[in-house]
Structures are given as structure tokens and as C-alpha cells.
Amino acid sequence: MKAMNGNGISLGRLFGIEIRLDVSWLLIFLLVTWDLASVLPQFNATWSTGFTWALAVVAALLFFLSVLTHELAHSLMAKARGINVTSITLFLFGGVSNIQREPASAGADFLITIVGPLSSILLGAVFLLIAGVGHGLALFPLGGLSGVSPLTAIAVWLGYINLVLGVFNLIPGFPLDGGRILRAAIWAVTGSLRTATRWASRTGQAVGWLFIVGGVYMVFGGVVPFFGSGLIGGLWLAFIGWFLQSAAQASYEQLVIHDQLHGVPVTWLMHTDVPTVALDTTVADLVQHVAPRTDERAFPVMRGDQLVGLIRVDDIRRLPRDRWETTRVDEIMTPRPALVVASAQEDAEEAFTELAARDVDELPVVNNGTLVGMLRRRDVLRWLQLHQQSARGW
């Protein structure tokens, strides 16, 4: 069952991991389907236009299931190494696993990374084997096939595209899998995750700029080995390069942030002067008497000194104004069991990871069920600015 949330479309859970579709996935799905509709007739010219398009949709869906398998391989290996994985999101450039923290060692980093490309290469071999059996052959080149069955055509295309996906991900451009493998190797030699990430990120940016230059060269008629030539292909390669170099820089900066927060207790960053509301407060009372005196966007709902929920400004906005007088805050709040909270003794690095993963702006901080403060995203960012060790000092 599909449900919309702030992070896209949720398709449900696999192995305890939420599977999501970013809205950008719809664009790449349409592009892949359109491309397949022009490629598949080469396998059998007798197929009707409608049948070809239906086959293209099926093949595109199976391809994205292959991408999901690639990401599941990363995620399940991370979980096996004791690292929590909250979600996998399919988006414009493929898929991304929301792995909550960095591995504890270079060896774990390597294992978590390598299973992704290996799964794609294995899938490619399996699909080509299926195609070979279906066509009475072992393995064969993509060209020269005609008059084959729909199953063989899809299997051939999926076989080669998965092999390409596996090999492409081994390019040593962080945060591609090849870049992460490079990082694991540097980490193993230097013993420093930060040093390894810095050098892998540099390499990733260099690869990104090579892609951008190659894409521009293709746009103006040049031929790049493996990628070919042409306006569309060149723009796409340049776009991928831009994404890679930006992601490489952002990945290193993220690691620096986590380094700065590591070992810092939540109590250093939280604020304790928290405006709260009682369980039976009406929304009108909150809006008229509490909210105007503060810049807070979320208010803990209390029963005595016990936290029972959190009401956010967005909750109030969704309620029709003519119901404010008759609606109590406990009717529209997020109840305590559904809240993500931080403990007073918790490491700020872990709390900030939760803020980012849940895409919320604040976490209630509790001690034995009693509210002791609020950790806000802006408080963390302000602390980082005051204690900044520039991530750009490469």
C-alpha cells in the first residue's frame, strides 16, 4: 500500500527497512521506459507498438527491482554488522540506503560496499543465463538477436544493464561504491576514517569533473569511449558528474560534522526553557496565549511532569480555524509512543543523526520519562558554527 510522506512515496517495508520512491524516480522511470520502447523492437519486429510499450514498462520495473536488490545488499550487510538502516530510497540516479552511521572498521566498510556491485554482476549473469537457456545458447552478444521471445529479450537487456550497473559503480569516484572501496583501502593503510574520506572525496570530485567535461565534449560532437556522443547523452553524463562532485564534497562535510559532535552530550546543546502545554489545553489557547511569546514551532504536551506528546505548528495549520476553540491539543498531537526522543546522556552525534533521518526540527530530551529540554536542529547548527573546523580546508 502506497502512502505519501515528507520523503516521497512509501511502498512498505522489507527486512524491517522502509522502501521509498522519491518523486524524481518517476522521471527516470519514464526515460528508461521510453528508451526501451525504441530498443526492444530490434529483438522482434513483429511485436505491436502497444505490446512493445507494455514490455518496456515490465522491463523498466524489473530494472528498478534490480537497483533495489543492489541497495538491499548494502543494507542487509550493514545490519549484519550491527548498523541500523532505516530506509532505501529510489531516486533519479538509482538508489540510496539510509545507513545510520559509518562502519566501525575499514574491513566492515569494504564488506558493506562490495556486496552491492557483486549483487548487480551476479544478477546480470543470472539474467544472461536465463536468456541463453531460453534461446538455446549459453551466453551471446547483445547484437544479432532477432525473432526472440519477450522473456529472452527482457532477460538479455536486464543481463547487460545489470553488468553495466555493477561495473559503473566500481568507478573510484566517492560516493560511488568504487570510491567507498578506495576509502576502505586508504582507511586500512592510514587508520583514519577522516583522512580516507577526504582523499576518496577528492577523487570523487575529480571523477565528477571528468564526467562534466566529457559530457560537454559529447554535446559538441565528440565521442567518449563507452558513453558515445550526442546532446542527450552528453547532458546526462554532465548531470551525473555534477551530482558526483557535489555528493563527494557533501559526504566529507557530513563526516566532519559527525566528528565535531562525537562525544558531545545532548545536555550541552539542548535548551531547557521549553514552553509546554497541559493535556487539556485547547488549540485556541495555545495559539493565543503560548505561541505568540516564543519562536518555537513545537510544544511538548504534558501530564504533570510526564511527556505525553508533541504538537507542532504544522498540526495546527492542518486543523480548520473554526475548530480551534473546541479541539484539545491531545486530539491532534503526536503521541509519546510515536515520538523519537533523545536521552539526556545521549551523544549529540546520535541525536543529530535522528534529526536528519526523521526530517524533524526538534527532539524532546527526556530523563526517566521526564522532559528536561528540547534539542533543536538550529541549536546544533549554531554550536557547529561556533566550533567549526572547516570541512573545506582540503
C-alpha positions in Angstrom: 0.0 0.0 0.0 1.4 3.4 -1.0 1.4 6.4 1.3 2.8 9.8 0.8 5.1 11.4 3.4 7.7 14.1 3.5 10.3 11.9 2.0 8.3 10.6 -1.0 6.2 7.6 -1.6 6.4 4.7 0.9 6.0 1.3 -0.6 6.2 -0.7 2.7 9.0 -2.5 4.4 11.4 -5.3 3.5 13.5 -6.9 6.3 12.5 -4.0 8.6 13.7 -1.4 6.1 11.3 1.1 4.6 11.3 1.3 0.8 10.6 4.7 -0.7 10.3 6.3 -4.1 11.5 9.9 -4.5 9.4 11.9 -6.9 12.4 12.2 -9.2 12.2 8.4 -9.8 9.1 8.9 -11.9 11.2 10.9 -14.4 13.9 8.3 -14.8 11.3 5.5 -15.0 9.7 7.3 -17.9 13.0 7.9 -19.6 14.1 4.2 -19.2 10.7 3.0 -20.5 10.9 5.4 -23.5 14.4 4.2 -24.3 13.3 0.6 -24.0 10.4 1.1 -26.3 12.9 2.1 -29.0 15.3 -0.8 -28.2 13.0 -3.8 -27.8 11.7 -3.9 -31.5 15.3 -4.8 -32.5 14.7 -8.2 -30.9 11.4 -8.9 -32.7 10.0 -6.7 -35.4 6.6 -8.5 -35.3 5.6 -7.0 -31.9 2.9 -4.4 -32.0 3.5 -0.9 -30.6 1.2 -1.5 -27.7 2.9 -4.8 -26.8 6.3 -3.2 -27.1 5.4 -0.4 -24.7 3.9 -2.9 -22.2 7.1 -5.0 -22.4 9.1 -1.8 -21.9 7.2 -1.0 -18.7 7.7 -4.5 -17.4 11.5 -4.4 -18.2 11.8 -1.0 -16.5 10.1 -2.2 -13.4 12.4 -5.2 -13.2 15.4 -3.0 -13.7 14.4 -0.9 -10.7 13.9 -4.1 -8.7 17.5 -4.9 -9.6 18.6 -1.5 -8.3 16.6 -2.2 -5.1 18.4 -5.6 -4.8 21.7 -3.8 -5.1 20.7 -1.4 -2.3 19.3 -4.2 -0.2 22.6 -6.0 -0.4 24.3 -2.9 1.1 21.6 -2.6 3.8 21.5 -6.2 4.9 25.3 -6.4 5.2 25.2 -3.2 7.3 22.5 -4.7 9.5 24.6 -7.8 9.8 27.5 -5.6 11.0 25.2 -4.1 13.7 24.4 -0.8 11.9 20.8 0.4 11.7 19.3 1.0 8.3 16.0 2.9 8.3 15.2 3.2 4.6 16.1 2.7 1.0 15.1 5.4 -1.5 14.9 5.0 -5.2 15.5 8.3 -7.0 16.8 9.9 -10.2 20.3 8.5 -10.0 19.4 5.0 -8.8 19.1 4.2 -5.1 20.4 5.2 -1.7 20.4 3.3 1.6 19.9 5.4 4.7 22.7 3.7 6.8 22.7 5.4 10.2 26.4 5.6 10.9 29.8 4.8 9.5 31.2 1.3 9.8 33.5 0.6 12.8 36.4 -0.6 10.6 37.8 -0.5 7.1 37.0 -4.2 6.7 33.4 -3.6 7.6 33.2 -0.7 5.2 34.6 -2.8 2.4 32.2 -5.7 3.0 29.2 -3.4 3.2 30.2 -1.7 -0.1 31.4 -4.6 -2.2 28.2 -6.7 -1.9 26.3 -4.0 -3.9 28.3 -4.3 -7.2 28.7 -8.0 -6.7 24.9 -8.4 -6.5 24.4 -6.5 -9.7 27.1 -8.5 -11.5 25.5 -11.7 -10.2 22.1 -10.6 -11.3 23.5 -9.8 -14.7 25.0 -13.2 -15.1 21.7 -14.9 -14.0 19.6 -12.9 -16.5 22.1 -13.7 -19.3 22.0 -17.4 -18.3 18.1 -17.3 -18.4 18.3 -15.6 -21.8 20.8 -18.2 -23.0 18.7 -21.1 -21.9 15.6 -19.5 -23.5 17.4 -19.0 -26.8 19.2 -22.3 -26.8 22.6 -20.7 -26.2 24.9 -20.2 -23.3 25.9 -16.5 -23.4 25.9 -14.3 -26.5 26.4 -10.8 -27.6 23.6 -8.3 -27.5 23.6 -7.6 -31.2 22.5 -10.0 -33.9 19.4 -11.3 -32.0 16.1 -11.3 -33.8 12.8 -13.1 -33.6 13.3 -14.0 -29.9 10.7 -14.4 -27.2 9.7 -11.5 -24.9 11.3 -13.3 -22.0 14.6 -13.7 -23.8 14.6 -10.0 -24.9 13.9 -8.7 -21.4 16.5 -11.2 -19.9 19.2 -10.1 -22.4 18.6 -6.4 -21.7 18.5 -6.9 -17.9 21.6 -9.0 -18.0 23.7 -6.4 -19.7 22.3 -3.4 -17.9 23.0 -5.1 -14.5 26.5 -5.9 -15.6 26.9 -2.2 -16.6 25.4 -1.1 -13.3 27.8 -3.3 -11.3 30.9 -2.2 -13.3 29.9 1.5 -13.3 29.6 1.5 -9.5 33.1 0.3 -9.2 34.5 3.6 -10.7 36.6 5.0 -7.9 34.5 8.1 -7.5 33.2 8.6 -4.0 30.4 8.2 -3.1 30.1 5.5 -5.8 30.8 2.0 -4.5 34.3 2.1 -6.1 35.0 5.3 -4.2 34.0 3.7 -1.0 36.2 0.7 -1.7 39.0 3.2 -2.3 38.2 4.8 1.0 38.3 1.5 2.8 41.7 0.8 1.4 43.1 4.2 2.4 41.4 3.7 5.8 43.1 0.4 6.3 46.5 1.9 5.5 46.2 5.2 7.4 44.0 4.1 10.2 42.0 7.3 9.9 38.4 7.4 8.5 38.5 11.2 8.2 41.8 11.1 6.1 40.4 8.3 4.0 37.1 10.1 3.4 39.0 13.3 2.5 41.1 11.6 -0.2 38.2 9.5 -1.5 36.1 12.7 -1.8 38.9 14.4 -3.7 39.0 11.5 -6.1 35.2 11.6 -6.4 35.2 15.3 -7.2 37.9 14.7 -9.9 35.8 11.9 -11.4 32.8 14.2 -11.3 34.6 16.9 -13.2 35.9 14.4 -15.8 32.3 13.4 -16.4 31.2 17.0 -16.7 34.0 17.8 -19.2 33.2 14.5 -21.1 29.5 15.4 -21.2 30.2 18.8 -22.7 32.6 17.2 -25.2 29.8 14.9 -26.3 27.3 17.7 -26.6 29.6 19.4 -29.2 30.0 16.2 -31.2 32.9 14.5 -29.5 32.9 10.7 -28.9 33.6 9.4 -25.4 34.5 5.7 -25.1 31.7 3.7 -23.7 29.4 6.7 -23.5 29.3 7.6 -27.2 28.2 11.0 -28.4 25.1 13.3 -28.7 23.3 16.0 -27.0 21.1 13.9 -24.7 23.9 11.5 -23.7 26.3 14.4 -23.1 23.9 16.4 -20.9 23.1 13.3 -18.9 26.8 12.5 -18.3 27.5 16.1 -17.3 24.5 16.0 -14.9 25.8 12.7 -13.3 29.2 14.4 -13.0 27.7 17.4 -11.3 25.9 15.1 -8.9 29.0 13.1 -8.1 31.3 16.1 -7.4 28.6 17.7 -5.2 27.9 14.5 -3.3 31.6 13.9 -2.7 32.0 17.3 -1.1 28.8 16.9 0.9 29.9 13.4 2.2 33.1 14.7 3.6 31.5 17.7 5.2 28.9 15.4 6.8 31.7 13.3 8.3 33.3 16.4 9.7 30.1 17.4 11.3 29.7 14.0 12.9 33.3 14.2 14.1 32.6 17.5 15.8 29.5 16.2 17.5 31.1 12.9 18.6 31.5 12.8 22.4 29.4 15.9 23.0 26.5 15.2 25.3 23.0 16.3 24.3 22.7 18.4 27.5 25.4 20.8 26.1 23.2 21.6 23.1 19.6 21.4 24.3 17.7 24.3 25.7 15.8 23.9 28.9 13.5 26.9 28.8 10.8 25.0 27.0 7.2 26.3 26.7 4.9 23.4 27.4 1.1 22.9 27.3 -1.2 20.8 29.5 -3.1 17.9 28.1 -6.5 19.7 28.2 -5.3 22.9 26.6 -7.4 24.0 23.6 -5.7 24.8 20.3 -7.1 28.3 20.6 -5.5 28.8 24.0 -2.2 27.6 22.6 -2.3 29.9 19.6 -3.5 33.0 21.5 -1.5 32.7 24.8 1.5 30.4 24.4 2.7 30.6 20.7 2.9 34.4 20.4 5.5 34.6 23.2 8.0 32.3 21.6 9.6 31.3 18.3 9.1 27.6 19.0 7.5 25.5 16.3 6.7 22.5 18.5 5.3 22.3 22.1 5.6 19.4 24.4 2.2 18.3 25.8 2.5 17.3 29.5 0.6 15.4 32.1 2.2 16.7 35.2 5.9 16.4 34.6 5.5 13.5 32.2 5.7 14.0 28.4 2.7 12.6 26.6 3.0 14.1 23.2 4.2 16.9 20.9 2.1 19.3 19.0 3.7 21.1 16.1 2.7 24.3 14.2 2.0 22.1 11.2 -0.5 20.1 13.2 -2.4 23.4 14.0 -2.3 24.6 10.4 -4.0 21.4 9.2 -6.9 21.9 11.6 -9.7 24.2 10.3 -9.7 27.5 12.2 -13.4 27.2 13.3 -12.4 24.0 15.3 -9.6 25.7 17.4 -11.9 26.6 20.2 -13.3 23.1 20.6 -10.3 20.9 19.9 -7.8 20.0 22.6 -4.1 19.6 21.8 -4.1 15.9 22.8 -6.5 15.3 19.9 -4.1 16.4 17.2 -0.7 15.9 18.8 1.8 13.2 18.0 1.5 10.9 21.0 4.6 9.8 23.0 4.9 6.3 21.6 5.2 7.7 18.1 7.8 10.3 19.0 11.5 10.0 18.6 13.2 11.3 21.7 16.7 11.8 22.9 18.0 11.0 26.3 20.0 13.4 28.4 23.0 11.2 28.4 22.9 10.6 24.7 25.7 11.5 22.3 24.8 14.6 20.2 26.1 12.8 17.1 23.4 10.1 17.5 20.7 12.7 18.2 21.7 14.8 15.2 21.5 11.6 13.0 18.0 11.0 14.3 17.0 14.6 13.5 18.3 14.2 9.9 16.9 10.7 9.4 13.4 11.6 10.7 13.5 15.0 8.9 12.3 16.8 12.0 13.5 20.1 13.5 13.5 19.1 17.2 13.7 16.2 19.6 12.3 16.2 23.1 15.0 15.3 25.6 13.8 13.0 28.4 15.3 11.6 31.6 13.3 8.6 33.1 10.2 9.8 31.2 10.5 13.4 32.5 11.1 16.2 30.0 14.3 18.0 30.6 14.8 20.0 27.4 14.5 20.2 23.7 17.2 19.6 21.1 16.6 21.8 18.1 18.3 21.5 14.7 19.1 25.2 14.8 20.8 24.8 18.2 23.0 22.0 16.8 23.9 24.1 13.7 24.7 27.2 15.9 27.0 25.0 18.0 28.7 23.7 14.9 29.3 27.2 13.6 30.9 28.2 16.9 33.2 25.2 16.9 33.7 24.9 13.2 36.7 23.1 11.9 36.3 24.0 8.2 35.4 21.0 6.1 36.6 22.9 3.1 40.2 23.1 4.3 41.4 20.3 2.0 
